[in-house]
Amino acid sequence: MKSASRIVILSLVALGLAACATQQQPDYTPPASKRLDAKTTLENRR
């Protein structure tokens, strides 16, 4: 019974450490602008 409780406690500690692990920083760069096709370019006279 002691070994089962140790396994449970160690798994909870491991889960706690995994939850506190460093996370990837969000990417705040703006998305690339859409390229206009030929028809839209002619219609907008760009």
C-alpha positions as CSV (number, residue, x, y, z in Angstrom):
1,M,0.0,0.0,0.0
2,K,2.9,2.3,0.7
3,S,4.3,1.9,-2.7
4,A,1.0,2.7,-4.4
5,S,0.6,5.9,-2.4
6,R,4.2,6.8,-3.3
7,I,3.5,6.3,-6.9
8,V,0.4,8.5,-6.7
9,I,2.2,11.2,-4.8
10,L,5.2,11.1,-7.3
11,S,2.8,11.3,-10.3
12,L,1.0,14.3,-8.8
13,V,4.4,16.0,-8.3
14,A,5.4,15.2,-11.8
15,L,2.1,16.6,-13.1
16,G,2.6,19.7,-11.1
17,L,6.1,20.2,-12.5
18,A,4.8,19.7,-16.0
19,A,2.1,22.3,-15.5
20,C,4.7,24.8,-14.3
21,A,7.1,24.1,-17.2
22,T,8.0,27.1,-19.4
23,Q,5.4,27.7,-22.2
24,Q,6.0,29.0,-25.6
25,Q,5.8,32.8,-26.0
26,P,2.9,34.0,-28.2
27,D,3.8,35.3,-31.6
28,Y,2.7,39.0,-31.9
29,T,4.0,39.6,-35.5
30,P,1.2,40.8,-37.8
31,P,0.1,38.4,-40.5
32,A,1.4,39.0,-44.1
33,S,-0.8,41.1,-46.2
34,K,-2.9,39.4,-48.8
35,R,-1.7,39.6,-52.4
36,L,-4.2,41.0,-54.8
37,D,-5.0,39.1,-58.0
38,A,-4.9,40.8,-61.4
39,K,-8.7,41.4,-61.6
40,T,-8.8,43.1,-58.2
41,T,-5.8,45.2,-59.0
42,L,-7.4,46.4,-62.3
43,E,-10.7,47.1,-60.5
44,N,-9.0,49.1,-57.7
45,R,-6.5,50.7,-60.1
46,R,-3.6,50.0,-57.8
